[in-house]
Amino acid sequence: MEIEDVVRVRVRAGLAGEARRVVHVAFWQEGAVFRALCEVVIREQDGEILGTVAGMPCMTCARVLSLRARIGGEAAELAAGLSRE
C-alpha cells in the first residue's frame, strides 16, 4: 500500500448527523469502500473525500496514526543503533 492510497474521508452530509461526520484517515479498498484506521468502513457513494485538512478528526484514527508513527520511529532508531537515552 502506498501513501497515495491514504485519504481523509467522512460520511456525506445528510447521511449522518453532524456529530458522526468526523474525518477519518482511510485506505481505498477493492469493492468501492474506504476502510479507516479505526475500522469504520465507508462505501464510496457515501463518502466525501477531503482535499485539505478540514473538519473534526476521528480521535481513534488520530490515536492509531500516532501510535503507528511512534512504533515506526522506535523501530527505525533501533535498526540504526540509536538510543533515546
N, C-alpha and C positions, 0 to 999 in steps of 0.2 A: 504494500500500500504506500502510495506516495503522498507527500504533503499537499499536492493539488487535489487529492481526494477528500480533504478535510474542508467542511463548510460550516458556517454559522446558519442555523435554520430554526424557525419557530413555526408553530401552527398558525395558519392563516386567520385573519380577523373574521369573526362570525362563526368559527367552528369551535371555539373555546372561549371561556371568559378571560378577561384581561390578565387576571392573576395567574392563569395557566399558560399564557403566551410568553414564557421565558425563552431566551435564546440558548439553544443547545449547540455544543460542539459535536458534529456528527460526521460520519463517513457515508458516502454513497454506496449502496449495495445493489446487486442484481435483484430484480423483482420490483424495481422502481420504489425503493424505500431508502430512507436515511436512518441509520442506527446511531444514536447518540452515546457518548461515553457513559451516561447514566442509565443506559439500556432502554431508553424510550425509543420507540420505532414510529417514524412519521412517514406516511405514504407521500409519494412525490406530489400528487394532486392536492394534498392537504398542507403541504409545507410552503413556507416563504423563505427563500434564501436571502440572507442579508449580505450586501457587498461591503458594508462598513461596520464599524463597531457601533452598535446601537441596541437599545432595549435592555431589559433586566436579564442578567445572565442566570442560567441554571446553576445553582450553587453546587449541586452534585457533580455536574460536568466540570466546573471550575476546580473542585477539590480533586477529582480524578486526574485532571490535566496537571495540576500542581504536584501531586504525588508521583506521577509518571516522570515529570521533569526532574524532580528531586532524586528519584531512584536512578534515572538515566545519568544524572550528574555524578552521583556517587560511584556508579559503575565505571564511568569514564575516568574518574580520578584514581580509582583502584587499578584500572588497567594501565594507567600512565605511571603508577607507582607513587602517586602523590598522597599526602596525608592531610587531614583537616586540623591537626594539632599545631 
